[in-house]
Amino acid sequence: MSEDTRSETYAELAAVGPYGVHPGHALITMVEPHPGHEYAYNRWYEDDHYYAGAMAMPWMYAGRRWVATRDLQLLRYPEKSAIAQPVTAGCYISTYWITAGRYDDHMRWTVAINKRLNRDARVYQDRTHVFTAFQDHEATVYRDGAAGPRDFHALDHPYAGLVVEVIDAESPERRAELLEWLRTRHLPRRLAGSPAALVTIFRPTPLPLDRMSYVKQVEGTDTRLTLLWFLEADPRECWEEYFADLDTAVEAASTSGSAAGGLGRVELVAPFVPTVPGTDRYVAELR
C-alpha cells in the first residue's frame, strides 16, 4: 500500500496565499568544501542537494550555482573581511529566489526537510558554511531600464558571471541612507555602459532557532546589504575597469545633510562564474 502523502492538502494550499513571480526573498549560501573533498562535495550537491535540498521545495522557484576558481578567488577583497576568513574561503555559492510573501511557508518546509535529509544521511558533512543567509529583497537596479531580463529571470538567463558585494552600514539607522544612495546614485552610474545588466539588493534575515547546527546564525541583520551583480561577461575580463574599487567608492560616499564620511564598509567583493550543471567542470581549478 502506498504511503499517504496527504495529496488533498496540496489542492487546498494552492488556492490561498501570494503566488507572484517576483523574488521577494533569496537564499544565498557560500560554502567551502574541506580539502580533499572537492569532487565528492560537488557530486553530492549536483546530484542530490540542489534538488532535494532546494529546488524541490515549495516557493523556491529559481536557482543557480556559481564557482570561484583559484584565479577568481585571488581577485577578492578586502583582505580583512568580516564575511570570509581568509577572504578566499567559499569557492561555491548558490543563489535561489523565493516567491514574495512566502518566506514563512518556505522556512517551515526547509527546516523540516533538512532534518529529514540529515536523518537519512543525505547531507554532506565535510564542508563549511562561510556565508549562508536567507535575505529579503530591497531593490533591483537595471542598466537598460525596461529592456532586457528582469530580476525574476536572472537565475535562468545565461549570465556569464556574478559579483557578490556585501556592505555593512555604519549603523542600523544609516542602512536606509546606504540603500537609497546605492539605488538612486551609485548603481545607475556604475551600471551605465558596464557588462553588468542588473544588480539585486537584499538584506539578511535571522535564521530560525531550529536551523541546522552546522549553519551559524546570521550576523549584521540590522546593518548589512548584499548585492548581486549579474554580468554578461566573464568577470576576469572586466575586473580592473568596473569592480576593483567598489570598496573605496562606498567608503567615500556620504549623503547631503549627513555627517562627513562613508555610508559603510565593503566587507566582500567576490567574482564567480556559473557552474555547468551535472559536471565536475572547474573542480580541479579550486586550489
Phi, psi and chi 1 to 4 in degrees:
 res  aa     phi    psi   chi1   chi2   chi3   chi4
   1 MET       -  133.7 -175.8  175.3  177.5      -
   2 SER   -72.4  152.9   62.6      -      -      -
   3 GLU   -68.3  140.4 -179.1 -178.8   -0.1      -
   4 ASP   -76.3  114.2  178.7   13.7      -      -
   5 THR  -102.9   13.6   58.9      -      -      -
   6 ARG    55.5   47.5  -53.8 -176.6 -167.4  176.8
   7 SER   -57.6  -32.4  -65.7      -      -      -
   8 GLU   -64.0  -26.1   68.8  -78.2   -6.3      -
   9 THR   -66.2  -31.9  -53.0      -      -      -
  10 TYR   -62.7  -37.6  -72.2   91.4      -      -
  11 ALA   -65.1  -37.0      -      -      -      -
  12 GLU   -67.3  -45.4  -62.4  174.4   19.3      -
  13 LEU   -66.5  -33.6  -65.9  174.7      -      -
  14 ALA   -66.3  -19.9      -      -      -      -
  15 ALA   -90.3   -1.9      -      -      -      -
  16 VAL  -132.5  154.6  -63.3      -      -      -
  17 GLY    88.2  168.9      -      -      -      -
  18 PRO   -65.1  145.6  -16.8   29.1      -      -
  19 TYR  -149.7   43.7   66.3  121.6      -      -
  20 GLY   -78.3 -177.8      -      -      -      -
  21 VAL  -106.1   -5.2  -59.1      -      -      -
  22 HIS   -76.6  142.1  -68.5  -76.1      -      -
  23 PRO   -77.6   91.9   28.2  -31.7      -      -
  24 GLY   -74.4  -20.9      -      -      -      -
  25 HIS  -147.9  162.0  -37.7  -85.4      -      -
  26 ALA  -141.3  153.0      -      -      -      -
  27 LEU  -109.2  122.9  170.0   59.5      -      -
  28 ILE  -121.7  117.6  -58.6  170.2      -      -
  29 THR  -135.4  112.6  173.8      -      -      -
  30 MET  -105.9  125.1 -171.6  166.1   73.8      -
  31 VAL  -132.2  145.5  172.1      -      -      -
  32 GLU  -116.0  111.5  179.1   74.4    8.6      -
  33 PRO   -67.5  144.2   21.1  -28.4      -      -
  34 HIS   -68.0  147.6  -64.9  170.5      -      -
  35 PRO   -52.0  132.8  -27.7   36.2      -      -
  36 GLY    89.8   -8.3      -      -      -      -
  37 HIS  -112.9   13.2  -67.4  -95.8      -      -
  38 GLU   -61.3  -48.1  -65.3   85.4   -2.3      -
  39 TYR   -68.2  -44.7  -80.5   94.5      -      -
  40 ALA   -63.5  -41.6      -      -      -      -
  41 TYR   -61.6  -46.2  167.3   78.3      -      -
  42 ASN   -62.6  -40.7 -172.6   60.1      -      -
  43 ARG   -66.5  -40.6  -72.6  -92.9   48.8   87.8
  44 TRP   -61.6  -45.2  163.5   73.6      -      -
  45 TYR   -67.8  -44.7 -151.4  104.8      -      -
  46 GLU   -65.5  -43.0  -74.7  -70.0  -44.4      -
  47 ASP   -89.6  -19.0  -62.5  -16.9      -      -
  48 ASP  -136.7  -58.9 -170.5   18.9      -      -
  49 HIS   -69.9  -35.0 -161.1   62.2      -      -
  50 TYR   -55.6  -34.2  178.1   81.8      -      -
  51 TYR   -92.3  -60.1  -57.9  101.9      -      -
  52 ALA   -66.8  -32.1      -      -      -      -
  53 GLY  -100.0    7.4      -      -      -      -
  54 ALA  -151.8  -78.9      -      -      -      -
  55 MET   -66.0  -23.8  -64.8  -56.7  -62.1      -
  56 ALA   -77.4   -6.8      -      -      -      -
  57 MET   -81.4  150.7  -65.1 -167.6 -157.4      -
  58 PRO   -61.6  136.7  -21.2   32.3      -      -
  59 TRP    74.3   -1.2  -52.2  112.3      -      -
  60 MET   -95.8   97.6 -176.2  170.9  -91.0      -
  61 TYR  -105.0   -5.4   67.5   89.5      -      -
  62 ALA  -153.0  146.6      -      -      -      -
  63 GLY  -155.3  158.6      -      -      -      -
  64 ARG  -157.2  141.9  176.4  163.2  -73.5 -175.3
  65 ARG   -99.7  145.9  -70.9 -172.6   77.2 -153.9
  66 TRP  -133.2  156.2  -47.5   81.1      -      -
  67 VAL  -136.4  145.6   60.1      -      -      -
  68 ALA  -114.7  106.2      -      -      -      -
  69 THR   -68.2  171.0   52.6      -      -      -
  70 ARG   -58.5  -39.8 -172.6   60.3 -179.4  170.1
  71 ASP   -65.4  -33.1   57.6  -17.6      -      -
  72 LEU   -72.1  -38.1  -72.5  165.6      -      -
  73 GLN   -59.1  -37.1  -64.3  167.4   32.9      -
  74 LEU   -73.8   -9.6  -66.2  174.1      -      -
  75 LEU   -84.2  -11.6  -66.1  175.4      -      -
  76 ARG   -67.9  155.4  -64.3 -179.1 -178.8 -179.7
  77 TYR  -158.0  166.6   61.1   90.5      -      -
  78 PRO   -75.3  163.2   30.7  -36.0      -      -
  79 GLU   -62.7  -40.5 -177.3  179.5   -5.3      -
  80 LYS   -97.3   98.6  -65.7 -174.1 -177.5  -58.4
  81 SER  -112.6  137.6  166.4      -      -      -
  82 ALA   -76.7  -10.4      -      -      -      -
  83 ILE   -93.3  -49.5  -55.8  -59.5      -      -
  84 ALA  -128.5  130.4      -      -      -      -
  85 GLN  -130.6  107.7  -59.7   89.5   32.8      -
  86 PRO   -70.5  172.4   30.3  -37.5      -      -
  87 VAL   -65.8  -18.4   71.4      -      -      -
  88 THR   -80.6   -7.6   52.0      -      -      -
  89 ALA   -69.4  142.3      -      -      -      -
  90 GLY    96.5   73.1      -      -      -      -
  91 CYS   -85.9  -12.0   54.2      -      -      -
  92 TYR  -120.1  142.3  -76.2  104.1      -      -
  93 ILE  -137.4  138.2 -165.2  165.5      -      -
  94 SER  -118.3  139.7  -62.5      -      -      -
  95 THR  -126.2  134.4   50.1      -      -      -
  96 TYR  -137.2  140.2  -58.4   97.9      -      -
  97 TRP   -98.3  140.7  -68.7  166.7      -      -
  98 ILE  -123.4  134.9  -60.3  166.5      -      -
  99 THR   -56.2  135.5  -58.8      -      -      -
 100 ALA   -55.8  134.4      -      -      -      -
 101 GLY    84.6    1.4      -      -      -      -
 102 ARG  -115.8   17.5  -71.4  -64.4 -169.8  168.4
 103 TYR   -60.2  -50.6  178.9   78.5      -      -
 104 ASP   -62.4  -41.0  -69.1  -19.1      -      -
 105 ASP   -63.0  -43.9  -62.0  -28.5      -      -
 106 HIS   -65.7  -41.8  176.1   78.5      -      -
 107 MET   -64.2  -36.9  -69.0  -54.9  -62.4      -
 108 ARG   -59.5  -42.1  -65.3  -71.6  -66.8  -85.6
 109 TRP   -70.7  -46.3 -172.5  -74.1      -      -
 110 THR   -66.2  -38.2 -169.3      -      -      -
 111 VAL   -63.4  -43.0  168.9      -      -      -
 112 ALA   -68.1  -42.2      -      -      -      -
 113 ILE   -69.8  -34.8 -158.0   65.9      -      -
 114 ASN   -70.5  -32.9  -84.8  -73.8      -      -
 115 LYS   -63.1  -41.1  -72.0 -178.8  178.5  178.2
 116 ARG   -66.6  -43.6 -176.3 -179.7 -177.5 -174.1
 117 LEU   -61.1  -39.2  -70.0  167.7      -      -
 118 ASN   -64.9  -44.0  -89.9  -82.3      -      -
 119 ARG   -59.2  -35.5  -75.5 -163.2  -55.7  -91.0
 120 ASP   -91.7   12.3  -66.4  -16.0      -      -
 121 ALA    57.0   41.8      -      -      -      -
 122 ARG  -113.6   26.9  -75.7  175.2   63.3 -178.7
 123 VAL  -122.6  124.4  173.9      -      -      -
 124 TYR   -79.3  121.9 -162.4   83.9      -      -
 125 GLN   -89.5  -23.1  -59.4  -65.0  -18.2      -
 126 ASP   -84.6   65.8  -71.6  -61.8      -      -
 127 ARG  -156.5  160.3   75.9 -158.0 -160.3  -79.9
 128 THR  -125.1  130.6  -62.0      -      -      -
 129 HIS   -79.6  112.6  -79.5  -94.0      -      -
 130 VAL   -86.3  -43.4  176.5      -      -      -
 131 PHE  -152.2   94.8  177.7   61.2      -      -
 132 THR  -125.6  123.3  -67.9      -      -      -
 133 ALA  -158.5  141.3      -      -      -      -
 134 PHE   -80.1  142.9  -75.1   88.7      -      -
 135 GLN  -139.2  148.8  -48.0 -142.9   14.7      -
 136 ASP   -96.6  137.3  -72.4  -16.8      -      -
 137 HIS   -72.3  130.7 -179.9 -107.7      -      -
 138 GLU  -106.7  -42.7  -73.9  -75.8    3.5      -
 139 ALA  -166.6  159.0      -      -      -      -
 140 THR  -131.4  134.0  -59.6      -      -      -
 141 VAL  -116.9  130.4 -178.4      -      -      -
 142 TYR  -108.8  141.2  -63.9   96.3      -      -
 143 ARG   -70.2  -40.0 -179.3 -168.9   61.6 -160.7
 144 ASP  -109.1   25.6  -57.3  -35.1      -      -
 145 GLY    63.0 -128.0      -      -      -      -
 146 ALA   -80.9   -7.6      -      -      -      -
 147 ALA   -85.3  152.5      -      -      -      -
 148 GLY    89.4  174.0      -      -      -      -
 149 PRO   -61.3  148.3  -22.1   32.8      -      -
 150 ARG   -90.2  174.0  -56.3  -67.8   87.7 -171.5
 151 ASP   -62.5  -31.2   51.1   13.8      -      -
 152 PHE   -72.4  -14.2   46.6   84.8      -      -
 153 HIS   -88.1  -12.8  -59.5  124.0      -      -
 154 ALA   -61.3  -32.4      -      -      -      -
 155 LEU   -87.2   -6.0  -58.1 -176.0      -      -
 156 ASP  -107.3  -29.0  -65.0  -52.9      -      -
 157 HIS   -65.5  140.8 -173.4   78.2      -      -
 158 PRO   -77.4   62.9   28.8  -36.0      -      -
 159 TYR   -66.0  146.9  -74.6  114.4      -      -
 160 ALA   -87.7  -14.6      -      -      -      -
 161 GLY  -164.2  165.7      -      -      -      -
 162 LEU  -138.0  136.3  175.5   76.5      -      -
 163 VAL  -117.4  124.8  173.3      -      -      -
 164 VAL  -101.0  122.9  178.9      -      -      -
 165 GLU  -122.3  127.5  179.6 -178.1    7.8      -
 166 VAL  -118.5  126.3 -178.8      -      -      -
 167 ILE  -123.6  134.3  -50.0  172.6      -      -
 168 ASP  -104.3  121.5  -81.1  -21.7      -      -
 169 ALA   -68.3  159.9      -      -      -      -
 170 GLU   -63.1  -28.5  -70.5  -65.1  -37.3      -
 171 SER  -159.9  164.2   65.6      -      -      -
 172 PRO   -57.1  -36.5  -26.8   35.1      -      -
 173 GLU   -66.9  -30.6  -64.8   74.6   24.6      -
 174 ARG   -87.2   -6.3  -63.4 -154.4   76.2 -174.8
 175 ARG   -63.9  -36.7 -176.3  167.1   65.5  176.5
 176 ALA   -63.4  -39.3      -      -      -      -
 177 GLU   -63.6  -43.2  -67.8 -180.0   61.7      -
 178 LEU   -60.7  -45.5  172.9   63.0      -      -
 179 LEU   -61.2  -44.1  174.5   61.8      -      -
 180 GLU   -64.8  -41.0 -176.8   66.3    9.0      -
 181 TRP   -63.2  -43.0  174.3   79.0      -      -
 182 LEU   -62.4  -46.5  -71.2  166.7      -      -
 183 ARG   -70.5  -39.4 -173.1 -179.8   64.0   81.3
 184 THR  -102.9  -22.2   62.2      -      -      -
 185 ARG  -120.9  -62.4  -63.4  169.3   59.3 -173.1
 186 HIS   -65.2  -54.4  176.6   64.4      -      -
 187 LEU   -67.3  -42.0  -66.8  178.4      -      -
 188 PRO   -57.9  -38.8  -27.9   36.8      -      -
 189 ARG   -67.9  -44.3  -72.7 -162.1  -57.7  -96.5
 190 ARG   -68.2  -34.9  -76.2  -81.7  175.1  156.3
 191 LEU   -74.5  -30.7  -74.9  170.7      -      -
 192 ALA   -57.7  120.1      -      -      -      -
 193 GLY    74.0    5.5      -      -      -      -
 194 SER   -93.8  169.5   81.9      -      -      -
 195 PRO   -79.6   -1.1   27.8  -33.6      -      -
 196 ALA   -89.0  124.1      -      -      -      -
 197 ALA   -86.2  -29.1      -      -      -      -
 198 LEU  -161.8  158.4   62.6   95.9      -      -
 199 VAL  -130.7  128.1 -179.1      -      -      -
 200 THR  -101.2  143.3   57.8      -      -      -
 201 ILE  -119.3  128.5  -51.3  174.0      -      -
 202 PHE  -128.3  157.7  -67.5   89.8      -      -
 203 ARG  -122.9  136.2   58.3  176.0  173.7   82.6
 204 PRO   -71.6  152.3   25.8  -33.1      -      -
 205 THR  -120.0  151.7   59.2      -      -      -
 206 PRO   -62.2  143.0  -18.8   31.0      -      -
 207 LEU   -74.5  153.1  -71.7  169.0      -      -
 208 PRO   -65.3  154.6   22.1  -32.6      -      -
 209 LEU   -64.5  -25.6  -64.9  177.9      -      -
 210 ASP   -96.3   27.2   53.5   -6.0      -      -
 211 ARG   -64.9  169.6   70.4 -169.7 -174.6  -80.2
 212 MET   -67.0  140.3  -63.0  -61.8  100.6      -
 213 SER   -65.4  -23.7   60.0      -      -      -
 214 TYR   -82.2   -1.7   49.2   78.1      -      -
 215 VAL  -107.7  116.0 -178.1      -      -      -
 216 LYS   -73.8  154.1   66.4 -179.6 -179.7  179.9
 217 GLN   -63.1  146.5 -173.5   53.3  -88.0      -
 218 VAL   -72.6  136.3  178.2      -      -      -
 219 GLU  -100.5  158.7  -60.3  171.3  -14.0      -
 220 GLY    70.0   25.7      -      -      -      -
 221 THR   -65.1  -19.8   54.9      -      -      -
 222 ASP  -102.1   -4.1   55.9  -10.3      -      -
 223 THR  -128.0  -15.2   57.5      -      -      -
 224 ARG   -96.2  146.2 -174.0  162.5  -70.8  169.4
 225 LEU  -128.8  141.6  -66.6  174.1      -      -
 226 THR  -116.4  124.5  -55.3      -      -      -
 227 LEU  -110.3  133.8  -76.3   64.2      -      -
 228 LEU  -114.9  113.7  -57.4  178.8      -      -
 229 TRP   -95.9  120.6  -59.5   68.9      -      -
 230 PHE   -99.7  119.8  -69.7   90.1      -      -
 231 LEU  -107.6  143.3  -48.1 -173.4      -      -
 232 GLU   -91.8    2.9  -64.0  173.1  -30.4      -
 233 ALA  -135.0  157.2      -      -      -      -
 234 ASP   -59.3  130.8 -173.1  -54.0      -      -
 235 PRO   -60.0  -25.6   14.0  -26.5      -      -
 236 ARG   -65.6  -26.1  -74.3  163.4  -73.7 -149.5
 237 GLU   -79.0  -16.7  -61.2  171.6    1.2      -
 238 CYS  -133.6   12.3   53.2      -      -      -
 239 TRP   -61.8  -54.8 -169.4 -105.6      -      -
 240 GLU   -62.6  -38.3  -71.7  -58.7  -39.7      -
 241 GLU   -74.9  -35.9 -176.2  175.8   -0.2      -
 242 TYR  -117.1  -22.1  -67.8  103.5      -      -
 243 PHE  -127.3   -4.9  -62.6  103.9      -      -
 244 ALA   -77.4  -11.5      -      -      -      -
 245 ASP  -127.4   27.0   66.6  -21.7      -      -
 246 LEU   -63.6  -30.7  -68.4  177.4      -      -
 247 ASP   -67.6  -44.5   54.3  -15.5      -      -
 248 THR   -68.7  -32.1   56.1      -      -      -
 249 ALA   -63.3  -41.8      -      -      -      -
 250 VAL   -71.6  -44.1  170.8      -      -      -
 251 GLU   -67.6  -25.0  -71.3  166.1   12.9      -
 252 ALA   -85.1  -11.8      -      -      -      -
 253 ALA   -81.0  139.8      -      -      -      -
 254 SER  -146.7  150.6   62.4      -      -      -
 255 THR   -94.5  152.4   57.6      -      -      -
 256 SER   -61.7  134.3   58.3      -      -      -
 257 GLY    91.7  -11.3      -      -      -      -
 258 SER  -100.2  166.8   65.2      -      -      -
 259 ALA   -64.0  152.1      -      -      -      -
 260 ALA   -62.1  150.1      -      -      -      -
 261 GLY   117.6  171.4      -      -      -      -
 262 GLY   -74.7  160.9      -      -      -      -
 263 LEU   -83.1  -16.5  -71.2  172.9      -      -
 264 GLY  -179.9 -174.6      -      -      -      -
 265 ARG  -125.5  130.4 -178.1  178.1 -170.7  -86.4
 266 VAL   -74.7  123.4  169.8      -      -      -
 267 GLU  -101.9  -13.5  -66.9  -68.7   -5.3      -
 268 LEU  -163.6  133.3 -178.3   68.3      -      -
 269 VAL  -130.3  116.0  179.1      -      -      -
 270 ALA  -139.1  123.8      -      -      -      -
 271 PRO   -91.6  148.8   32.7  -31.4      -      -
 272 PHE  -141.2  160.8  -63.9   84.4      -      -
 273 VAL  -121.8  156.8  -67.0      -      -      -
 274 PRO   -69.8  143.2   22.3  -31.0      -      -
 275 THR   -71.1  166.9   60.8      -      -      -
 276 VAL  -105.3  106.6 -180.0      -      -      -
 277 PRO   -54.2  137.9  -28.8   37.1      -      -
 278 GLY    82.2    5.0      -      -      -      -
 279 THR  -125.8  170.1   75.8      -      -      -
 280 ASP  -104.5   22.6  -70.8  -38.4      -      -
 281 ARG   -58.8  137.9 -172.4  172.3  177.5 -176.1
 282 TYR    82.3  -14.0  -57.1  118.8      -      -
 283 VAL   -61.0  -38.0  175.6      -      -      -
 284 ALA   -72.0   -7.7      -      -      -      -
 285 GLU  -107.0   13.7  -58.0  173.4   47.1      -
 286 LEU   -80.7  -25.6  -60.2  178.3      -      -
 287 ARG  -111.7      -  -52.4  -59.0 -177.3 -163.5
